[in-house]
Structures are given as structure tokens and as C-alpha cells.
């Protein structure tokens, strides 16, 4: 049976799997966790979207991705992700993208934009015109034995306290913006609400807009690297 045109956007994290359809405002979700496998994701997506029809699917998930395949198993999920062929599983066109890239595309309003996602870890992406690229900056060395993620991810917030953590966020944001010659920075993620002041040249992203990135990948013809 031919599916009606539509886009299903899926955002997979360490705690929840969330979905939204391009023709519906409703958001649906189900819990994930350290034992949540790629096959579990397929089953859960089918169950959550049982009464929706679509012909294109965007899946945002943590980790490096190339040619629509995860290169590494996600640290905070179960197994089977590297070998999962989502296009075959759903029999439709699929874009598998890094979750930070999906949020970055949702926030992009032109020019060269750096996106930083502050959460359990540190996600990052760069968008230039209609080209979106994930950045693996989380494990770059920062201070002493600590990486960027050690200082502005959840571990950094717990270890440093909110004030010193926010100072590190401001410093790292400035360093990355300068190094990447970005016109602007958008900061999102679950820890965004902990910031009392935004870094210079940075604006807050709306985490609820991640699905828009999943739609814009198709509608605005973003190229993924």
C-alpha cells in the first residue's frame, strides 16, 4: 500500500524517544534507556505512529553518522545500531542524522551558525547555508586533564557548580566561535535553563523545535556531512 506524503521526525535520546508528524502538532514519546536497542526503536516508532502515514523519515540520534549509518554504538542506549538499516525496516526514504545536527537545522536562519547542545554530554554542529555538519568537539582537551564535555556537560555542572560551569560555557563558546569563524551561536539542550546569562553572540534555542529540523532536512534540501 502506497503511503501518503508526509514526514515523520524522530528524536532518540538516552531517556526518551519522541516523534512528531509534519501534518500534526501532537508529540508522542516513549521511554528508552541503556538496554534500548535499534530493533526496540523500530518497534516503538511503529507503535507510536500506528495511525499516521508518511513517506519520509528523519531519525536524530546521538553519535557519529556516515552514509545513513551510525559508526559507533551509542553509549547510553542498547545494541544493534551500527548494523540497522532503517530504510529497509520502514520501507521508505530515511535520513539518519546526529541529534545535534537536527536541532541545529531547526535553529538555522542563515549564515554560518554554530550549535551547541548542553546536556548529559556536549553536542555540536555547524550549519553553513544548506550544509550541515556534526562536530566532534566534546572530547577535545580543555583544562588540565579535562575535556570540553568534562567541563560543560552534566559532569562539569556537578563538579564545578553552576557559577564556574557557566563561566566555562562562556569561555568555550567564545573559543569555538572564533576557531570556526561562526557568525552566530545557538545554544540548546536540557542544561540551557541553567544559564543565567547567554554568552556573547549566542542566542537560546528552543528544544521543542528539534522536530522542525527533521522536517527541514527534506523541505529545504539540507546536505548532510
C-alpha positions in Angstrom: 0.0 0.0 0.0 1.4 3.4 -1.0 1.9 5.7 1.9 0.5 9.3 1.8 3.1 12.0 1.5 4.4 13.2 4.9 7.4 13.4 7.1 7.9 11.7 10.4 10.6 13.1 12.6 12.1 11.0 15.4 14.3 12.3 18.2 16.1 9.5 20.1 17.8 10.2 23.4 19.1 8.3 26.4 15.8 8.8 28.3 13.0 9.1 25.7 12.2 8.5 22.1 9.9 11.3 20.7 8.1 11.6 17.4 6.1 14.2 15.5 4.4 14.1 12.1 4.7 17.1 9.7 0.9 17.3 9.4 0.2 17.1 13.2 1.1 19.2 16.2 0.8 16.3 18.6 4.1 15.0 20.0 4.3 11.4 21.2 7.0 9.7 23.3 8.1 6.5 24.9 11.0 5.8 27.4 14.3 4.5 26.2 17.3 3.6 28.4 20.7 1.7 28.4 19.1 -1.5 27.1 17.0 0.1 24.4 18.2 -1.5 21.1 17.9 -0.4 17.5 15.2 -3.0 17.0 13.3 -1.6 20.0 13.4 1.8 18.3 11.9 0.3 15.1 9.1 -1.4 17.1 8.5 1.7 19.3 8.3 4.1 16.3 5.8 1.8 14.6 3.7 1.6 17.7 3.7 5.4 18.4 2.9 6.3 14.8 0.4 3.5 14.2 -2.3 5.8 12.9 0.0 8.2 10.9 1.1 7.7 7.3 4.4 9.1 5.9 6.8 8.5 3.0 9.9 10.2 4.5 11.5 9.6 7.9 14.2 11.6 9.8 15.8 9.9 12.8 18.0 12.0 15.1 20.2 10.1 17.5 23.5 10.6 19.3 26.8 9.5 17.8 28.8 9.9 14.6 26.9 9.1 11.4 28.1 8.5 7.8 26.1 7.4 4.8 23.0 7.0 6.8 24.6 4.6 9.3 25.9 5.0 12.8 29.6 4.5 13.1 29.6 3.6 16.8 27.1 2.1 19.2 25.6 4.9 21.3 27.0 4.9 24.8 23.6 5.5 26.5 21.5 3.0 24.5 21.4 -0.7 23.8 22.9 -2.5 20.8 22.3 -3.1 17.1 22.5 0.5 15.9 25.6 0.1 13.7 24.0 -2.7 11.7 20.4 -1.4 11.5 19.1 -0.5 8.0 16.2 1.8 8.9 15.3 2.4 5.3 14.6 -1.4 4.8 12.9 -1.6 8.2 10.4 1.1 7.3 10.4 0.7 3.5 10.7 4.4 2.9 13.3 7.1 2.4 15.2 7.7 5.6 17.7 10.4 6.8 19.6 9.2 9.9 21.3 12.3 11.4 23.1 13.3 14.5 20.7 14.7 17.1 22.7 17.9 17.4 22.5 18.4 13.6 18.7 18.0 13.7 18.5 20.7 16.4 20.9 22.9 14.5 19.0 22.8 11.3 15.8 23.7 13.2 17.5 26.8 14.5 19.3 27.9 11.3 18.3 31.3 10.0 21.1 31.9 7.5 24.9 32.4 7.5 27.4 30.3 9.4 25.8 29.1 12.6 27.4 27.1 15.4 25.0 25.0 17.5 26.0 23.7 21.0 23.8 21.3 22.8 24.3 21.3 26.6 23.1 18.1 28.2 24.5 14.9 29.7 27.3 15.4 27.2 28.1 18.1 24.6 26.7 18.0 21.1 27.8 20.4 18.4 27.1 21.1 14.8 28.0 23.7 12.2 25.5 24.9 9.5 26.6 26.9 6.5 23.8 27.9 4.1 22.2 24.5 3.4 25.1 22.3 4.5 25.0 20.8 8.0 28.0 19.1 9.6 28.3 17.4 13.0 31.3 18.4 15.1 33.1 16.0 17.4 34.4 18.7 19.8 33.3 17.1 23.1 36.5 15.3 23.8 38.9 18.0 22.8 41.3 18.8 25.7 40.4 22.0 27.6 42.0 22.5 31.1 44.3 20.2 32.9 43.1 16.6 32.3 39.5 17.7 31.4 37.8 17.9 28.0 35.2 20.4 26.9 32.5 17.9 27.7 34.0 17.2 31.2 33.6 20.9 31.9 30.3 22.0 30.3 28.4 18.7 30.2 26.5 17.3 33.2 29.7 16.1 34.9 31.1 19.6 34.7 28.0 21.2 36.2 28.0 18.7 39.1 31.8 19.1 39.7 32.2 22.8 39.2 28.9 24.2 40.5 26.6 26.4 38.5 28.7 29.6 38.5 32.0 28.1 37.4 30.2 25.9 34.9 28.6 29.0 33.3 31.9 30.7 33.1 33.3 27.6 31.3 30.3 27.7 28.9 31.0 31.3 28.1 34.7 30.6 27.5 34.3 27.5 25.4 31.5 29.2 23.3 33.9 32.1 22.6 36.8 29.7 21.7 34.7 27.6 19.3 33.0 30.6 17.7 36.4 32.2 17.0 38.0 28.9 15.8 35.1 28.1 13.4 34.6 31.8 12.3 30.9 31.4 13.1 28.5 34.4 12.6 26.4 33.3 15.5 25.9 30.6 18.1 22.7 28.9 19.2 22.7 27.0 22.5 20.2 24.3 23.3 19.9 21.1 25.3 18.5 20.2 28.6 21.0 22.3 30.6 20.2 25.5 28.7 17.9 26.5 31.5 20.8 26.6 34.0 22.4 29.5 32.2 21.6 32.9 33.8 23.3 34.9 31.0 23.9 33.9 27.4 27.4 34.1 26.0 28.2 36.9 23.7 26.9 36.4 20.1 24.8 33.5 21.4 21.0 33.0 21.5 19.0 30.3 23.1 17.5 27.6 21.0 14.1 26.0 21.6 14.5 22.3 22.3 10.9 21.7 21.2 11.9 22.8 17.7 14.1 19.7 17.1 11.4 18.2 15.0 11.4 21.2 12.7 15.0 20.2 11.8 13.7 16.8 10.9 11.2 18.3 8.5 13.6 21.0 7.1 16.1 18.3 6.1 13.7 17.3 3.4 11.8 20.6 2.7 14.8 22.9 2.5 17.1 20.2 0.9 19.9 20.4 3.5 23.0 18.5 2.7 24.5 16.4 5.5 28.1 15.7 6.1 
